[in-house]
């Protein structure tokens, strides 16, 4: 603990940019303490010879080198030793040796760096190749500028008239063309598709490269830096636009290739290696802990066994039957000290066991005695009765329901704060806050009475609630104190109490709690790295920023991003971790030189961003899974809120049933005779149906229509189970058929096999036949359907019952023709050539859409070709749809979401062709509808396995994504309300509309001063577009900050804000940066990475599903078929179920492949 305090104190002194003179003596003290610590370790363990000596521990190498460096810089004259003194910051790494949990994270980091060697070599190799290509393509192009055309009347300081002074003319900035607000001259190129110069200017190579001369492809090193910037996607759009303007738009292909291979592939490859290294290190650590625990238990068992053996040793007795101390053991006269040694052994073993058991306790024994004495209130019977009564009330589920409603209302009250607010509305919110504070305080007091403090504080939620209530009471007491309004923000944490009744949020918090140790350690390691690099930057570059500020600032004042002090250096390092490093590195190289700035910034980028933050994501990926987020926790126990809602629901149902029973009692009495007559009719029908298997088609349809069918089904299923002579007739290849779900009829085999069957006895609905061994056509159709090689029924059975004319008997001549037609169409659409042709047509139609640009009206020939091609494509897709209707039937076709997509796209084409034929093609509605043809490329998604996996992963992740989105909104709601409390109404400013510049505070101090200038100047009192005036705008601001798009202006406005209706002042509220830093850590690094984890987990699940083997006729998902054979060879397709490892959304199930159709809409 003493060493830890020393390290922290030393870190505080290292953050001083201009330390006082006495700080040097304190530094000597720190060096002496570290030296004394090392000397003690060396004296205790030895220096370096044996196995467990001081230098055999790699962590001690760091301590030893830091101490040697400290003495070297003090006693050896090395000239400028500022760089060497910077190494003192490595003392912060000593915290890793002090805190045990950090060693695991650092071990994972070291393993990641080791495993990253191959990936780094690959990355450097790829970037080197791209850099060489960029060097050959763009060398010198970024120096091409628009230069004024020189003539006799134009001079540059009267020295540009002579040809020998042309170089001076080209280097004169006054001759370059600058866009308004730009620091660099306008680039141009001499190729046909490059940027052109305005009139009076010509394109020439002149001056330096953009961005202080650091953005170029002139040498391999600068080209490599530009490609690394492109790979990390930092301000890459500027490099992209500069290069295309100087070289031509054709070279866009180069950037597309680099972005795909470098940014999308290599960066994520680094993430994969870091995640793998962390997983391996974590497994090794857990295995080591399990081994230690096992060894501890074995040691404990041995101690207990040894203690029992010592206690059971025989003790001789004297003549009176008492133990004789002098004859405790045989031969004790020869060994007089054996008794004392035995007793001391037993005592030592007992003490050791007690110490081991106490070491596993959370608190020392005296604390438990104190707690049971003062924190358990059982004083008198009257108090016990009161406590039991209060417990009965407080622990009732309806009280929890009321508290949950109060939490939601309290959150709504806090979210309704906005700017501007009326005084009455503000008073309502204040009173509401007092009421809710009183309710939550009363809840805490009553629970303390009911549970006693000892039991109350055993639950984590009660501890959390008591802290929030205490802070709320403190905030009420200090409400009038200036600057303590931030305490109000702690009330927002009460939102997390919803987790008690929200299973998803509760599960997420539990997972966070389980991984909070690793997350905390990783955050601490990240903080140490940021601290080290911030101190290094301040020590190395701080003075340079102050002395050379005019190089990067026109008014010679320090910019917002500098390293002159520790806080600003910390902000720059944190900004690099957020992915923005190139602009601040340009400033650093301009004021402090190129080599050191490049080394420091690239080290921060590689170590901090590519390794540590990827380790953060790897930790989340190991902690979260889609399974845990998609389904609520089902542990068999209902929480109080569910119990309360269940009581309310049962009460409502009871009231409804009672009212309905009273209202319909007489109506039911009148209906009873009619129902008895109906039941008799059903019984007669079933008997007749069982006796005769030769009913006509009309009788069959009439018999299974209406309410009788349900009754028949029930009896059929029971008869099939009890009577083995009955067989079940099912539709061919019914996908979801089951014994208890099919709507089938039963017949007696004893009579069916004795007499010939009529033509109407075995029939099919469009494509459905019965499994009968005596009918060749039906048997062939059944075999084909069972093997997935034949069509299914066109319509559902309910549809056939509703419209009898849809019934088709395939044993008749017309039925056979229809059946053969369907089989032919089925073979056509199932053929690989047909599918390949359709894919080819989809790609052609998608490519044709790309030619319909703004110039299509000028290209008459192309327009005519495209019109005829569009008709051909539409006819082909309509023909494909008709073939699939006939082959698969409407039931199969319209139960597949991909087919619905095809159907809608074809409908758009049909409507477009019809409108053109009728002459309505120029209508606005038709034009808008034609834009839906852009969905044609989506048809190709279902034709490729890899694309289907990605789509299914995205659709399957929707439930988990929605859960994470809700949790993310809860997190962000806290920060949004906090932002409203801090910044509402403070983003307003007075600007000059002509120049868009702020007025100085000496000219305009507040809104009144600004409004007074409205009649004299172009002045406006305006608000920043994205602000924190209400919770909705707060969400928008946080979204921009979390995605790092346009976030700088939001932070600048917050840091410059003063009070409501006051003019902003430059960095007057500097430490508001901390608000955004905390939000980025928890709102961006944490919650946004949850979305990545959920999608990756779902993608892995989809890959696992398609990795199983299943029949070739069912390429969509794994299918378990359970075929049951009955008497006389009849076949029953008993069940056809899909294997799923996680609950899926309806949309995902609709898009999933249907068994038995490999070409169905691409499946």
N, C-alpha and C positions, 0 to 999 in steps of 0.2 A: 504493500500500500504506500509506503514511504517513497519507494522508487517511482511508482506511478504518479504520485503528486509532484515529485521532482521533474519528471518528464513533462507533465502538463504545464507546470510553471515555466520551464525552459521554453516550451513552444510559445507561450504567451510573449516572452521576451524576444523570441525570434520574429514575431510579427511586427515589431517596431521598425518603421522605416527610418526614423531618426532617433536612435536610442540616446538617453541621457548619459553623461560621463560616468556615473556610478554603475551603469549597466555592465561595464567591463569587469568590475569586481564580482558582480553576481555571476558572470560567465565563468570566472575562475572557480567560484564555489561549486557550480554545476560540474565542472570538469573534475574537481576534487572528489565530489560525491561519486561520480561514475568510476573514477580511478579506485576509490576505496571499495566499491562494490565488486569490481573486477579482481582486486587483490584478495578479497575474502573468498571469492569463488576459486581463485587459483590455489589459495592456501588449503581450501577444503578438498578440492578435487585433483589438484596437480595441474601442470601447465599443458603438456602436449604429448607425453610419452605413452601413458597407458590408454586403455580403451575409453574410459568415461571421463577423461580429463577435460580441461577448459576448452582448448582449441579443437577438440574432437566434435564439439557441438557447432554446427554451421551458424546458428544464431549468435554465438559468441564472437564469431569472426567480425560481425558487424560492429559490436561493441568495441572490440579491440582496435579495429581500423579507425573508428570515430575518435577514440581516445588518442591514438597515435597522430591522427590528423590535427587534433586540437593542440597538442604539444608542438607539433611541427610548425604550425602557423604562428605560434607565440614565440618560440625560441630560435627559429631558423629564419634568417633574412632571405626571403625568396622574391623580393620585389613586390609586385602587385599580387597579393594573395587573396583577393576578393573571391575568385573562383574557388580557391581551396576552402575558404571560410564558409562558402555555400554548402559544403558537405556536412556542416554541423547539423543541417536540417534532417539528416538521416537518423539523428537521435530519436525522431518521432517514430521510427520503425521499432524502437525498443518496446513500444506498447504491445506489439504483436507477441513478444515473448512473455509479457506480463499477463495478457488476457488469453486463456487457453483456447477459446473458441475461434480466435482469429487464425490459429495455425492451420486449421482445416481449410479455410478459405484461401489462405496464402499458399498452402500446399496445392490446392486446385489450380491456383493461378500459375504456380511454377510448372505443374504438369501440363497446363494449357500451353504455356510458352514452349515447353519441350515438344509437345505434339504439334504446335503451330509451325515448327521449323519447315516441314515439308510444304505446308500450305503457303507459308511466307515465300519460300523459294518459287513455288508455282506462281504466286501473285506477282513477285518481282519479275519473273521471266515474262509473264504475259504483259505486264506494264512496259517492260523494256521493248518487247516486240511492237506494241502500239506506239511507244515513244519514237522508235526508229521510223515507223510508218509516218507518224506526224511530222517528224523531222524532215523527211523527204518531200512530203506533200505541202507543208505550210511554212517552211523555213523562210524567214524574212517577210512573210505576208502581213504580219500584224504591224509592220512599220509603214505600210502604205497608207498615206493620209491625203486628204484633200488640201492641196497647197494653192494659194492664190497665184494666178498667172502673172508673171513679172513683165513689166513694160517700162518704157522710159519715164512714165509719170509716177510709177509706184516704186518706192524705195523702202528699205528697212534700215533706219538710222543713217540714211544717206550713204550706205556702203554696199548696196546690192546691184549697182549698175554694171559692175565689172564681172566678167565671166569667172575670174579667179576667185571671186568671193561668193560663188554659188552655194558652197557648203554653209557659209554663214547665213545666207538667205533661207536655206532649207531648215536650219536649226532655229530660226526665229519664230517663236510661238505666235507672233502677231500675224503671220502669213497662213496659219492653219485655220480650218473651218471648225468651229466648235458649236455643238448643239447647246441650247439653253440649259444651264444647270449642270453641264458635263465638265469633268475635270480633264478628260482626254479628248484629243482631236478626233473628228469623224474619220473612220476607216473607209477604205474603198478598195476596189480590185479592177483588174484589166480584163477579166474574163467576161463572157456574155451574161452570165447569171449572177455576177458579183455586184456589190453596191456601187452606185454611181455618185459622182460629185455634182454639186449645184453649179449653176452657170457662173463663169468667171473663175472656176477652180479646176485644177487638173490633178490626176492621181499620180503621186510620186512617193518613193521611199524617202522619208525624212523624219527626223526627230527620234525619240526613243519609243520603246514598246509601251502598251497601256499598263495601267496600275503600277506607277513608279518604275516601269521597265521590267517588272517581274513576271508578266504574262507574255510568254512567247514560245516559239518552237525553234529558236535560233541555234541552240545547242542541245545535246542529248540530255543534260541535267535539267534544263528548263522545260524541255518537252516532257521529261519524266514527271516533273512536279505538276505540270498541267494535266497529265493523264491521271495522276493520283488524285488531284482535285476533282477530275471528272468522275472517277470511280467512287469517291465519297460523296458526290453530288452536292458539294458546297459551292453555291453561287455559280453553278455550272452553266446556267442559262446565259449568263453574260459571256463566258468563254465560247459557248455555242454560237451566239449571235455575232460576236466579233470575228470568229473564224469564218462563218458563212458569208459575212459581208466582205471579207477580204479575199476569200478563195472561191466562193461560189456556193450556191444552194445544193449542188450535186453531192457535196461532201457531207451532207446530212447522214448518209449511209454509214460513214465512219463513226459518227457519234452514236448512232443506234447500236452498232456492233459493240462499241466500248461499253455503253450503258448496260446492255444485256449480259455480256460476258463478265465485265468488271464489277458493276454495281449489283446486278441481280444474282450473279453466280458466285464470284469470288468472295464477296462480303458475307453472303449467307453460308458459304463453305467454312469461313472462319467461325461463324456462329455454331455450325454443326460440330466442329472440332472442339470448341470450348465446352459445349454442352456434353459431349462425350467424355472429355477429360474430367469435368465436374462429376458426372455420374459415376465414373470409375473411382475417383477419389472419395466420393461420398460412400460408395459401397465398401471400399477398403476401410474407411473410418468406422463405419457401423460394424463391420466384421471384427475389427480390433476391439471395439467397445464390448461386443458380445463375448469375445474371448476373455476379456478382463473380468466381466461379470461372472462368467463361468468359473474362472480361476478363483474369484472371491468366494463364490458359493462353495466350491470344493474345499477351500481353506477353512471356511466357517464350519463345514461338516466335520473336517478333521479335528478342529479345535473342540467341537462339541463331543466328538467320540473320545478324544483324549481326556476331556474333563470327566466324562462318565467312567472311563477306566480308572482314573485316579481316585474317584469317589468310591469305587467298588473294591478298592484294595483291602484285603483282610487285616483286621486289627486285633491282636491278642488281648485277652481279658485276664484280669486277676482272679483271685479266689472268690471275691465278693461279686464277680460278674461285671465289674467296671473295667473300662479300657485301661490298659497299662501303658503309660507313655514310654516306659523303658523297654517294653517288649512289643512294640508296634508291628515289627516285622521279624521274621526269622533271621537270626544273625545280627540283630540290632545292637547287641553288645559290642560286636566287632566294628560296627559302622554307626557311631553315635549320632551323626548329623543327618541321617536319611529321612527321619520324620519331618524335620524342619524343611528339608529340600522338597519333600512331597507336598507339604502344605503350601509352600511358596509357589510350587508349580501349579497347583489347583487355583490359587489366588491369582497368579499371573494370567492363566488361561481365562478365568472369569473376567478379570479386568479388560483383557484384550477383546473378548467378545462384547462386553458392554461398550467399549470404545467404538468397535466396528458398527454396532447397532445404532449408537448415537450419531455416528457419522452419516448414516442413511436417513436420519430424521431432519425435517425441514427446520425445526427450531430447537433450541436447547431445552433440557428438561425443566429448568426453572420457569420458562415461559409458559409451559402447559399448566404448572401449578398456579401461576398468577392468573392465567386466563380462566381456569375453572373456579377460582376463588372470587374474582371481581367481575367477570364478564358473563357469568351464568346467574340470572336473577331468579332464585327460588326462595323468596324470603318468608312469605306467609300464605295461608290458604286463600285469603281474599284476593291477593295479588295473582295467585295461580288461576283463580276463576276468571279474573279480569283478562289475564293473558290468553286463556283458552277462548274467551268470547271474542277478543280482538283477532286472534288467529283464525277463528272461524270466518270472520268477515274479510280479513285482508287476503287470505289464501283462496277465497272463492273465485272461480273462473270469471264471473261477471265483473269483478273488480279489475282483473287483468284486462278484460275487454275495455272497460272504461278508461284505464290508464293508457292503453294503446290508442284509443280515440283521442285522448288529451295530447299524446305525443304528436299525432298527426296534425291536430288543430294548432298546437304550439308551433310546429314547423311551418304550417301555412301562415300563421300570424307573422312569423319572422320573415317568410318569403314575400310577404305583401309590402314590406318596406321599400320605398322608392323615392325618387326625387323628380319633381317637387311634391311634397305632401301637405295637405291642409292640417291646421292645428287640431281640428276635431278628429281626423283620422289618426293622427299621431297619438292623441290622448286615448283613443280606443285601443291601439296597439300597446300602449303603456299599461293600461288597466288589464288587458288580456295577459300581458307578461306577468303582472303581479298575481293574477288569479292562478295561472299555471304554476308559477313558482310555489304558491301556497299549497296547491294540490300535491305537487311532487314532494314538498317538504313534509306534508301530513302523511303521505304514503311511507316515506322513510321512517318517520317517528313511530307510526303504527307497526311497521315491520320490525323495528327494533324492540318494541314491547312484546310483539307476538313471538319472535324467534330468539330473543336475547341477543346481545351483541356478539357473543361467541359464534352462534349458529348463523347470524345474519352475515357476518363478514367471512364465512366459509365459502360463500358463493361469489363468483367473480362479477356477475351482473350487479349484485348489491353493492359491492365495493365501487364499481364504476358509477352506479347511480348516486351513491353518497358523495363521491367527489364532485359530480356535476351539481348536485344540490348545494353543496358547500360553496362552490365557486359562484353559483347563482346568488346566494345570500351575500357573499362578499361583494359581488358586482352591484347589488342593490344598495349596500352600505356605502360604496364608493362611486355612486352614479354621478355625483357632481364634481368628481376629481378629474381634471383635464388629463387626457392621455391614457386613461385606463378603460376607455370604451372597448378596447380589444378583449376585455374579460367577458363581454357580452357574447363573443364568438364561441366561448366554451359551452354555452347552452346548446349550440348546434350539435354537439356530440351526442346529445340525447336521442338523436335520430337513430343511432345504432341500437337503441333498445328495441327497435322494431325487429331486430334479429331474433328475439325471443319467440315471436309469433310468425316470422317469415323464414321458412325452412331454408330457402336458397341463400339468403343473406347470412343466416346462422351458420350454414355449412361453410360458406366462404370465409367467415370470420374464424371459424374453427381451423380451417386449413391455414389461414394466415397465422393464427396463433401457434399451430404446430410447427410452422416454418419460420416463426418470428426470430428464433435464435439465429438461424443461418442468414435470414434477411438482415437482421441487426448487425451481425458480424460483417456481412458484405458491405452494408452501408457504412460501417465504421472503417473498413479497408478503403472504400471509395473516398471517404472524408480524409483519411491519412494521405492518400495519393494526391488529392486536390490540395491539401495543406502543403505537402512537400513541394509540389510544382509551383504553387503560389509564392512560397517563400523564396524558391530558387529564382523565379521570374522577378520578384521584387529586388532581390540582392543583385542580380546580374544586369537588369535593364532599368531599374527604377530611376537612377540618376540620369540615364540617357534620355528617358522620356521628358524629364524636366529641362535638360540642357538643350536638346535638339527638337523641342516641340514645334518650332516654326516650320520644320520640314513637313509636318503632317497637319498643321492647323494654320489657316490663313490669318487669324487674329492672335496667333501665338499663345493660345490658352489650351490647357490640357483637354483632350477630347473625353468623351464618356468612357471609352475603353482604353485604359492605360494600366501601367504597372508601377506607378510611382509609390503607391501605398498598398498594404496587404489586402484591403477589402476589394479594391479595384482589380488587383492581380487575381484574387480569388474569383471574381466575376468573369474575368477573361478565361481562366481555366475551366470554369463551369460552362461557359459558352462553347468552348472547344468540345466538351463532353456532349453538348447538345448537337454537335455536328457542324458548327459554324466556326471555322478556324482560319480561313485563307485571308480574310480582310484584316483581322487583327495581326496576322503574321506579316502582312505587307507593311503595316505601320511599324511593327517591331523591327523589321529589317531596315526600314528607312532611318530609324533613329539610333539603332544599336548595332547595325551590321548584320550581314547575312548568315555567317556560319552558326553562331550560337542560337540565333532565333530559329533557324531551320531545325537544329537538333532538338531544342526544347519543345517546340510546337509539334513536331512529328512524333516525338516520344509520348507526349500527352495524348495525341490522336491515336496512336497505335495501342499504348498500354491502357489508357483510360477509356477510350471509346470502343475500340475494336475488341478488347479483351475483357475489361471489368464490366462494362455495360452488357456485353454479350453473356457474361457470367451471370449477371442479374437476370437476364431473360432465361438462361438455362436453369437457374434456380426456380423460377416460376413454372417453367415447363415440367420440372420434376415434382412440383407441389400441386399443380392443378391438372385436372383432366376433364374432358367433356362429360364423362359418365357422372362425375360428382356434381357437375353444374347443370346437367340436363334433367336429372331426376331429383326430386326432393328426397330428403332423408326419411327413410321408412324404418324406424327402429321399433315399431309396434306400439309406441306410446304417443298419446295425443297431448299436445300442449294445452294450456288453459284456454287460450283463445279458440282453439278448435272445439274444445268441450263446450264453451259458452255458445259458439255459433251453432253447434249441434243441438244444444238445448232449445235455442230459438227456432231452429228449423223444425224440430220435432213438435214444438208447441204450435207453430203455424200449420203444420200438416195435421195435427190433431184437430185444430179448429176447423180446417177445411173439410176434413172427413166428417166431423160432427154436423156441420152445416149441410153438406151434400147428403148425408144420411137422412137428416130431417126433411130436406126438400124433396128427395126422390124416393121416399119410403113407399108412398102410395103408388107411384109410377112403377116401382119394381114389383109390387104385389100384383098389379094388373098384368105385368109382363110374364109372370111365372108360368101360367098355362101355355102361353105361346112358346116359351123356351122348352117345356117338356115335349111339346109336339115336334119341335125342331130336332131335339135329341133323338126321338124315335125315328125320325126320317134319316138321321145320320147313321144310326145303327143298321137300318134296313139297307142303306146304300153300301155300307162296308161289307155286309154279308153278300149282297149281290155282286159286289166287285170281287170278292174273294172266290165266289163260285164260278163266275164266268170270265174267261180271259179273252173272249172274242167280241168285245163290244166294238161298235163302229167308231169312226173317228169323231163324229159329232157327239156320240155318247161320252167318249173319253173327255172331250173338251168341256162338255156340260158338267160331267162328274167332278172335274178338278177345278171348276170355277167357283168363285164366291167363297163363302165362309167354310164350306165343307172341306176344302183342301187342307186347312190347318188341322182339322180333326183327323182326317185321313192320315196325314203325316205322322201324327203322334202314335196312332195305332199301328201304322206300318213299322215304325222304328221298334216299338215294343214287340211286335210279332217277329221281326227279324232276329231280335235277340233271343227270344224264347223258342222259336221254331226254326231249326236248322234247314228245313226244306224250302225255306223262302230265300229268294235272291233279291238283290237290290239293283234296280236299273238306274243308271246315272247318265248324265250328258257326257258326250265324248270330251276327253281331256279337260274336264272341268278343273279350273285352276285352284279354286279354294274349296273344293268339294269335301264334305265330311259326312260321316254317317248320321250325325244329328243336325246337319245343316241343309242337306239336300231336300228338295221338294220332289219326292219320287213316289211311286206307287208299288204295291206288292201284289204278286200273283202266286197261285199255288202251282208248283211244278208237277204235282201228281197228275193234274188234268192236262196241263200244257203239253206234256210229253206223250200223251196217249192219242191226241187227235190233231189233225193238221191245223195250222194257223191261218186265219184269214188275212187278207191284205191290209186290213186296218189294225191288226193286233200289234204290230211292231212299227213304230212310226218315229218321226224326228221333227223337231222344230227347226226347219231350215237346214240344219246340219247335224242334228242330234239323233242318234240311233241307239237302240237297246243292245246290250251285250247278250246275244243269243247265239249259241253254237250252231243252231239249225239254219240260220239265215246267212248266206254267204256275203251278200252286200253289206249288211249291218256288221258282220264280223270283220270284214276288211276295213270298214270305216272306223270301227272301234280300235283295231290294231294300229291303224295310221294315227288316230288321235292319241292313243296311249303312248306312241313313240314320238309324238310331237311333229308328225309328218302330214297331218291332215287338218282341215279347217275345223273351227269350232262353231257353235251355234251363232246364228246371225243376231238374234234378239234374246233378251232375257225371258225367262218363263212367265214372269208377271206380265210382260208386254204381250206375249202370245195369248195368255188367258184373257187379256183385255181386248185384243184384236184377233179373233180366231182366223181371219183370212191369211194371217202370216204363217199359219201352220202348213208345213210341207211334208208329204210322205215320200221318202226317197225310194221306196220299193215300187212305186208306180213309174211309168215311162217318163212322164214329165219330171218327176222327182229325181230319177236317175240322170236325166239330162242336166238338170240344175246342179246336182251333186258333182257330176263330171266337170261342169263348167267351173265350179268353185275349186275343185282339185287342180284344174289346169291353171287357173289364176294363182292358186297357192304356190304351185311349182314355179311359176314365173317370178313372183315377188320374192320367193325364197332363194332364187338363183343368185350366185355371186356376181354374175355379169350385170344383172338388173340393178343390184345395189351399187356396183361400181359406176354404171351409167348415170344413176340418179345423183351420186356424189359429184360426178363430173359436171352434170348440168347445174347443180347447186353452186359449184365453184365458178362456172361460167357466168351464171346469172348474177352472182355477187360481184364478179369482176366487171360485168357490164354496167352495174350501177355506179361504179367509180368514174365512168366516162361522162355521166350526166352532171357536168359542172356548169359554171357560169358562161362558158364559151360554146355551149352546145347549140345555141341558136345560130351561131356563125358557121357551124360545121354541118351543112345540110346533109351530106352523104352519111356522116357518122350518125346523125340523128335518125335518118331513115333506117339505117342498119339496126340501130338500137331498138327502134319501134317494132320492126319485124322480129328481132331476137326476143324481145319481151313477150310477144304473142306466142312464139314457139315455146319459150320456157313455161308460160302459163298453161299452154295445152299439155305439155309433158307432165307438169305437176298435177293437173286435173286428172289426166289419165292414170297417173300413179295412185292418186287418192281413190279413184273408182275401182282400180284393180284391188287395192287393199280392202276396200269395203266388201267386195265380193269374196275375196280370199279369206279374210279374217272375221268378217261380220261386224256389225255395228257395236255389239257388246264388247268385243275385245278392242276394237279401234278406239272407241270413245271412253274407255277406261284407262287409257294411257296418256299421260300428260304431254309426252313428246308428240303424239299423234294430234292432240288438240292444238299444239303449236303449229304443226304442219297444216292443219285444217284452217286455222285463222289466217295464215300467210297465203294459202291458196284462195281463200275467200276474198282477200284484198286484191289479188290478181284478177279474179273473176269480176269483181265490182269495177275495177279499173278498166278492163276490156269492155264491159257493158257500157260504162260511161263514155268511153271513146266512140263506141258504135252509135250511141244515141246523140252524141255531140255535146255532152256535158263535161268534157274533160277539163275545161277551164274554171269550173266551179271551185271555190275555196275549200269546201268540204272534201271534194274529190282529190284536190292537190294534197291536202293534209293526210288523207287516207293513203295516198300513194307513197308517202314517206315511210309507211309501215313496211314497204318492201325491203327496207334496210334490215329487217329481221331475218331475211333469207339466210345469211351466214350462220344464224343460230341453228339451222337445220343440220348443219354439218357436225354440231356438237354431239348429237346422238349417234353419229356414225363411227366414232372413234372411241376406243376403250379408255385411253388416257383422259380424253376430254370428259367422258362420262364420270370417271372417278373424281375429277376436280369439281364438276358440277354437283355430283352427289355429296361430296364433302362439304361444299358450301351450303347446300340445302339442308344437309343433315346437321350442320352446325347452327342453324337458325335458332332452335330452342335455347341452346347454350349461349349463343351470342345475345339473345334477348335477355337472358338472366344476367349475363355480365354487363349488358348495357344498363339494366336497372340498377345494379350495384354501382356501376360507374356514375350514373346520374346522382345516386345518393352521395357518393364521395364528392362529386363536383358541386352538388347543392350546398354543401358546407362551405366550400371555398367561394361559391358565388355569393351566398349571403354575407360571408365575411368581407368579400370585395365591396358589396353594397354598403356595408357599415363603414368601411374605410374610405371609399372613393366616390360615393354617390354625390353628384353635383360638383365635384372638384376638378372635372376635366374641361370645364369651360375656360376659354381664353379670349383675349382681345387681339385680333390680327388685322394687319393691313391687307385689304383684299387685292391690292395691286401687286404686291410682292409676296404675299402669303407669309410674311414674317411677323413674329411676335413683337409687341411693344415692350420696351424695357419697363421694369417695375417702377423706375423713377418717373416715367411718363404716365403709365396707367397702372394703378395699384389694385383696382377692383372693378366691378361691373359698373358702378356709378360713374367712375372716371371714363370708362369706355363709352358709355351711352352719351356722355357730354361731348364727345368728339364726333358723333355721328353726323352732325350738320357741317362739319368742316373738312373731314377727310373720308377716304374710302375705308371705313372702319366697321368691323362686325364683331359682336360678342357671340362666338360660335362654340359648339361642343365637338369634341372628337367623335367621329362616326361610331366607333366601337368603344363602349364605355361600360361603367358599372352603375348606371342610374336605376336599374331594376334587375331582378333575378334573371329574366330572359336575356337581356343584353349581357349580363354577367356570364351566362353560359356561352354566349357567342364569343366573348373576349377570351374565356378560358379555352375554348376550342382552338382559337388562333394561337394561343400561347402553347398549348399541348402539341400542336402540329408544327410549331416553329414557322408559321407563315404569317407575316405581318405582325409579329409579336413585339418587335422592338418599339414601335410607336406606342403601343399600349403600356409598356413598362416605362418609357420615357415620360409619358403623361402622368403616370402614378408617382414617379420619383420627383417630378417637378411640382406636384400639386401642393397647395397650401391649405386653405380653408374654402368653404363654399362661397362662391361669387368673388373670389380673389384671383388676381392674375398670377399665373405660375411663375416660379423662380427656379433657375437651373440647379438641379440636384439638392433642393432644400429639404427633401424628404428621402434622403439617400437610402436609408435602411429598409425602405419598402421593397427593395430588390429581394429581400429575404422572403417576403410573401410569395413572390413568383418562383423563387428557388425551391421552396417547400412544395409548392403546387406541382412543379415540374417533376420533382422526385416521386411524389405520391400519385399525382394525377396523370402524368405522362409515362414516366419510366415504369410505373407499377400497373395502373389500370389499363392503359392502352396495350401493354404487352399481354394482358389476359386474353384479348381478342386473338392475338397471334397464337397463343397457346391452345385456345379452343379450336381454331381452324386447323392447326397442325395435328392435333389429336384426332379430330374427325377425319382428316385426310389419311392418317395412319390406319384408322379403323376401316375405311373404305378399301385401302390397299390389302388389308388382312382378309376382308371378305372376298375379294376377287382372287386372292391367292389360293383359295380352296379349289379343289377339283370338282367339277360337276359335269353332267352330260353335255354333249356338244349342242343339243337342241335347246338348252336352257342357259345361254351365256350371260344372263343378267345377274342373278344372285344365287347363292346356294339354296337348293331346294331339297327337302326331305320328303320323299314319296313313300307312302306306306300302302303297299298293294296287298289286299286280302283275297284269298281264293276261297270261294264257297263251294257248295255241292255242285256236281255235274259240270265242273269246270267254269262256272260263272266267275267273273272278275269284278271286284269292287274297288274302285279308287277311293280307299278309305280316308286318306288325308293327304293334303298337299300343302305343307306349311313352309314358310321361309324362316331361315335362321338369322336371327338378329341379335347382336350383342348389346345394343343400346336402344332405348326408345327413340323413334324417329318421328318427325313431324309429318302431317298429312301430305304436305307439298313434296317432301323428300320421298315418301312412299309412292306418290303418284308418278314421280320421275324415275323411279327405280324400274329396272328391267322386269318384264313379265315373263314368267317361265313358259317355254314352249314356242317362242317366236323370236328367232334370231334376226329377222329382217323387219320386224314390225317397227316402222318409223325409225329404222336404223338400228334396231336391237336384234 
